[in-house]
Amino acid sequence: MNTTTLIIIIVLLLLFGGGGGYFYRRRR
């Protein structure tokens, strides 16, 4: 597993998580 892949997975988890959901709602 590459480091870049791991970082992408973490970012996706944050985006679809609780804190990321609030940021996503502000964009739209």
PQR file of N, CA, C, O and H, with PARSE charges and radii, in Angstrom:
ATOM      1  N   MET A   1       0.856  -1.196   0.000 -0.4000 1.5000
ATOM      2  CA  MET A   1       0.000   0.000   0.000 -0.0000 2.0000
ATOM      3  C   MET A   1       0.891   1.245   0.000  0.5500 1.7000
ATOM      4  O   MET A   1       1.734   1.420   0.880 -0.5500 1.4000
ATOM      5  N   ASN A   2       0.693   2.090  -0.986 -0.4000 1.5000
ATOM      6  CA  ASN A   2       1.527   3.285  -1.085 -0.0000 2.0000
ATOM      7  C   ASN A   2       1.106   4.335  -0.068  0.5500 1.7000
ATOM      8  O   ASN A   2      -0.030   4.333   0.408 -0.5500 1.4000
ATOM      9  H   ASN A   2       0.008   1.948  -1.701  0.4000 1.0000
ATOM     10  N   THR A   3       2.025   5.225   0.258 -0.4000 1.5000
ATOM     11  CA  THR A   3       1.718   6.286   1.224 -0.0000 2.0000
ATOM     12  C   THR A   3       0.668   7.230   0.660  0.5500 1.7000
ATOM     13  O   THR A   3      -0.209   7.703   1.384 -0.5500 1.4000
ATOM     14  H   THR A   3       2.947   5.227  -0.128  0.4000 1.0000
ATOM     15  N   THR A   4       0.764   7.503  -0.645 -0.4000 1.5000
ATOM     16  CA  THR A   4      -0.212   8.396  -1.281 -0.0000 2.0000
ATOM     17  C   THR A   4      -1.614   7.825  -1.183  0.5500 1.7000
ATOM     18  O   THR A   4      -2.571   8.553  -0.921 -0.5500 1.4000
ATOM     19  H   THR A   4       1.476   7.120  -1.233  0.4000 1.0000
ATOM     20  N   THR A   5      -1.735   6.515  -1.395 -0.4000 1.5000
ATOM     21  CA  THR A   5      -3.049   5.866  -1.308 -0.0000 2.0000
ATOM     22  C   THR A   5      -3.599   5.974   0.096  0.5500 1.7000
ATOM     23  O   THR A   5      -4.793   6.207   0.285 -0.5500 1.4000
ATOM     24  H   THR A   5      -0.957   5.924  -1.608  0.4000 1.0000
ATOM     25  N   LEU A   6      -2.732   5.806   1.088 -0.4000 1.5000
ATOM     26  CA  LEU A   6      -3.165   5.879   2.485 -0.0000 2.0000
ATOM     27  C   LEU A   6      -3.664   7.280   2.811  0.5500 1.7000
ATOM     28  O   LEU A   6      -4.672   7.442   3.498 -0.5500 1.4000
ATOM     29  H   LEU A   6      -1.762   5.617   0.935  0.4000 1.0000
ATOM     30  N   ILE A   7      -2.952   8.297   2.314 -0.4000 1.5000
ATOM     31  CA  ILE A   7      -3.353   9.690   2.554 -0.0000 2.0000
ATOM     32  C   ILE A   7      -4.709   9.965   1.919  0.5500 1.7000
ATOM     33  O   ILE A   7      -5.556  10.624   2.522 -0.5500 1.4000
ATOM     34  H   ILE A   7      -2.133   8.166   1.756  0.4000 1.0000
ATOM     35  N   ILE A   8      -4.917   9.463   0.705 -0.4000 1.5000
ATOM     36  CA  ILE A   8      -6.193   9.675   0.014 -0.0000 2.0000
ATOM     37  C   ILE A   8      -7.332   9.051   0.802  0.5500 1.7000
ATOM     38  O   ILE A   8      -8.402   9.648   0.928 -0.5500 1.4000
ATOM     39  H   ILE A   8      -4.229   8.927   0.216  0.4000 1.0000
ATOM     40  N   ILE A   9      -7.111   7.850   1.335 -0.4000 1.5000
ATOM     41  CA  ILE A   9      -8.148   7.172   2.118 -0.0000 2.0000
ATOM     42  C   ILE A   9      -8.483   7.974   3.369  0.5500 1.7000
ATOM     43  O   ILE A   9      -9.653   8.107   3.727 -0.5500 1.4000
ATOM     44  H   ILE A   9      -6.242   7.365   1.233  0.4000 1.0000
ATOM     45  N   ILE A  10      -7.462   8.509   4.034 -0.4000 1.5000
ATOM     46  CA  ILE A  10      -7.688   9.305   5.245 -0.0000 2.0000
ATOM     47  C   ILE A  10      -8.483  10.559   4.913  0.5500 1.7000
ATOM     48  O   ILE A  10      -9.392  10.939   5.652 -0.5500 1.4000
ATOM     49  H   ILE A  10      -6.512   8.401   3.742  0.4000 1.0000
ATOM     50  N   VAL A  11      -8.138  11.203   3.797 -0.4000 1.5000
ATOM     51  CA  VAL A  11      -8.853  12.423   3.388 -0.0000 2.0000
ATOM     52  C   VAL A  11     -10.313  12.111   3.096  0.5500 1.7000
ATOM     53  O   VAL A  11     -11.204  12.872   3.474 -0.5500 1.4000
ATOM     54  H   VAL A  11      -7.400  10.894   3.197  0.4000 1.0000
ATOM     55  N   LEU A  12     -10.558  10.989   2.421 -0.4000 1.5000
ATOM     56  CA  LEU A  12     -11.934  10.599   2.104 -0.0000 2.0000
ATOM     57  C   LEU A  12     -12.714  10.338   3.383  0.5500 1.7000
ATOM     58  O   LEU A  12     -13.886  10.700   3.481 -0.5500 1.4000
ATOM     59  H   LEU A  12      -9.834  10.371   2.114  0.4000 1.0000
ATOM     60  N   LEU A  13     -12.072   9.713   4.362 -0.4000 1.5000
ATOM     61  CA  LEU A  13     -12.744   9.433   5.636 -0.0000 2.0000
ATOM     62  C   LEU A  13     -13.086  10.736   6.340  0.5500 1.7000
ATOM     63  O   LEU A  13     -14.140  10.845   6.967 -0.5500 1.4000
ATOM     64  H   LEU A  13     -11.120   9.419   4.282  0.4000 1.0000
ATOM     65  N   LEU A  14     -12.206  11.724   6.241 -0.4000 1.5000
ATOM     66  CA  LEU A  14     -12.457  13.013   6.886 -0.0000 2.0000
ATOM     67  C   LEU A  14     -13.580  13.759   6.164  0.5500 1.7000
ATOM     68  O   LEU A  14     -14.414  14.400   6.803 -0.5500 1.4000
ATOM     69  H   LEU A  14     -11.350  11.635   5.731  0.4000 1.0000
ATOM     70  N   LEU A  15     -13.598  13.675   4.836 -0.4000 1.5000
ATOM     71  CA  LEU A  15     -14.624  14.371   4.057 -0.0000 2.0000
ATOM     72  C   LEU A  15     -16.006  13.786   4.328  0.5500 1.7000
ATOM     73  O   LEU A  15     -16.983  14.521   4.470 -0.5500 1.4000
ATOM     74  H   LEU A  15     -12.920  13.155   4.317  0.4000 1.0000
ATOM     75  N   PHE A  16     -16.079  12.446   4.398 -0.4000 1.5000
ATOM     76  CA  PHE A  16     -17.368  11.792   4.624 -0.0000 2.0000
ATOM     77  C   PHE A  16     -17.646  11.612   6.107  0.5500 1.7000
ATOM     78  O   PHE A  16     -18.624  10.969   6.489 -0.5500 1.4000
ATOM     79  H   PHE A  16     -15.284  11.850   4.283  0.4000 1.0000
ATOM     80  N   GLY A  17     -16.777  12.185   6.945 -0.4000 1.5000
ATOM     81  CA  GLY A  17     -16.960  12.065   8.400 -0.0000 2.0000
ATOM     82  C   GLY A  17     -17.846  13.172   8.947  0.5500 1.7000
ATOM     83  O   GLY A  17     -18.648  13.750   8.215 -0.5500 1.4000
ATOM     84  H   GLY A  17     -15.983  12.707   6.634  0.4000 1.0000
ATOM     85  N   GLY A  18     -17.703  13.464  10.224 -0.4000 1.5000
ATOM     86  CA  GLY A  18     -18.532  14.500  10.859 -0.0000 2.0000
ATOM     87  C   GLY A  18     -18.013  15.891  10.519  0.5500 1.7000
ATOM     88  O   GLY A  18     -18.784  16.742  10.074 -0.5500 1.4000
ATOM     89  H   GLY A  18     -17.051  12.994  10.819  0.4000 1.0000
ATOM     90  N   GLY A  19     -16.720  16.138  10.722 -0.4000 1.5000
ATOM     91  CA  GLY A  19     -16.147  17.460  10.463 -0.0000 2.0000
ATOM     92  C   GLY A  19     -16.172  17.779   8.976  0.5500 1.7000
ATOM     93  O   GLY A  19     -16.430  18.921   8.596 -0.5500 1.4000
ATOM     94  H   GLY A  19     -16.094  15.447  11.084  0.4000 1.0000
ATOM     95  N   GLY A  20     -15.908  16.787   8.128 -0.4000 1.5000
ATOM     96  CA  GLY A  20     -15.890  17.006   6.686 -0.0000 2.0000
ATOM     97  C   GLY A  20     -17.278  17.309   6.153  0.5500 1.7000
ATOM     98  O   GLY A  20     -17.423  18.077   5.202 -0.5500 1.4000
ATOM     99  H   GLY A  20     -15.699  15.860   8.437  0.4000 1.0000
ATOM    100  N   GLY A  21     -18.298  16.717   6.753 -0.4000 1.5000
ATOM    101  CA  GLY A  21     -19.668  16.950   6.308 -0.0000 2.0000
ATOM    102  C   GLY A  21     -20.067  18.407   6.483  0.5500 1.7000
ATOM    103  O   GLY A  21     -20.777  18.968   5.649 -0.5500 1.4000
ATOM    104  H   GLY A  21     -18.181  16.093   7.526  0.4000 1.0000
ATOM    105  N   TYR A  22     -19.605  19.021   7.581 -0.4000 1.5000
ATOM    106  CA  TYR A  22     -19.928  20.427   7.826 -0.0000 2.0000
ATOM    107  C   TYR A  22     -19.257  21.313   6.775  0.5500 1.7000
ATOM    108  O   TYR A  22     -19.855  22.271   6.286 -0.5500 1.4000
ATOM    109  H   TYR A  22     -19.029  18.565   8.259  0.4000 1.0000
ATOM    110  N   PHE A  23     -18.015  20.985   6.433 -0.4000 1.5000
ATOM    111  CA  PHE A  23     -17.290  21.760   5.427 -0.0000 2.0000
ATOM    112  C   PHE A  23     -17.918  21.583   4.049  0.5500 1.7000
ATOM    113  O   PHE A  23     -17.953  22.517   3.248 -0.5500 1.4000
ATOM    114  H   PHE A  23     -17.528  20.206   6.830  0.4000 1.0000
ATOM    115  N   TYR A  24     -18.414  20.378   3.783 -0.4000 1.5000
ATOM    116  CA  TYR A  24     -19.035  20.099   2.487 -0.0000 2.0000
ATOM    117  C   TYR A  24     -20.339  20.875   2.339  0.5500 1.7000
ATOM    118  O   TYR A  24     -20.671  21.329   1.244 -0.5500 1.4000
ATOM    119  H   TYR A  24     -18.386  19.620   4.435  0.4000 1.0000
ATOM    120  N   ARG A  25     -21.078  21.030   3.433 -0.4000 1.5000
ATOM    121  CA  ARG A  25     -22.356  21.753   3.376 -0.0000 2.0000
ATOM    122  C   ARG A  25     -22.118  23.242   3.167  0.5500 1.7000
ATOM    123  O   ARG A  25     -22.950  23.916   2.561 -0.5500 1.4000
ATOM    124  H   ARG A  25     -20.808  20.662   4.323  0.4000 1.0000
ATOM    125  N   ARG A  26     -21.000  23.767   3.655 -0.4000 1.5000
ATOM    126  CA  ARG A  26     -20.715  25.194   3.492 -0.0000 2.0000
ATOM    127  C   ARG A  26     -20.342  25.512   2.045  0.5500 1.7000
ATOM    128  O   ARG A  26     -20.581  26.623   1.573 -0.5500 1.4000
ATOM    129  H   ARG A  26     -20.324  23.219   4.148  0.4000 1.0000
ATOM    130  N   ARG A  27     -19.759  24.544   1.341 -0.4000 1.5000
ATOM    131  CA  ARG A  27     -19.353  24.781  -0.045 -0.0000 2.0000
ATOM    132  C   ARG A  27     -20.557  24.941  -0.950  0.5500 1.7000
ATOM    133  O   ARG A  27     -20.513  25.721  -1.901 -0.5500 1.4000
ATOM    134  H   ARG A  27     -19.565  23.641   1.725  0.4000 1.0000
ATOM    135  N   ARG A  28     -21.634  24.219  -0.675 -0.4000 1.5000
ATOM    136  CA  ARG A  28     -22.806  24.263  -1.554 -0.0000 2.0000
ATOM    137  C   ARG A  28     -23.802  25.306  -1.087  0.5500 1.7000
ATOM    138  O   ARG A  28     -24.850  25.481  -1.710 -0.5500 1.4000
ATOM    139  H   ARG A  28     -21.670  23.585   0.097  0.4000 1.0000
TER
END
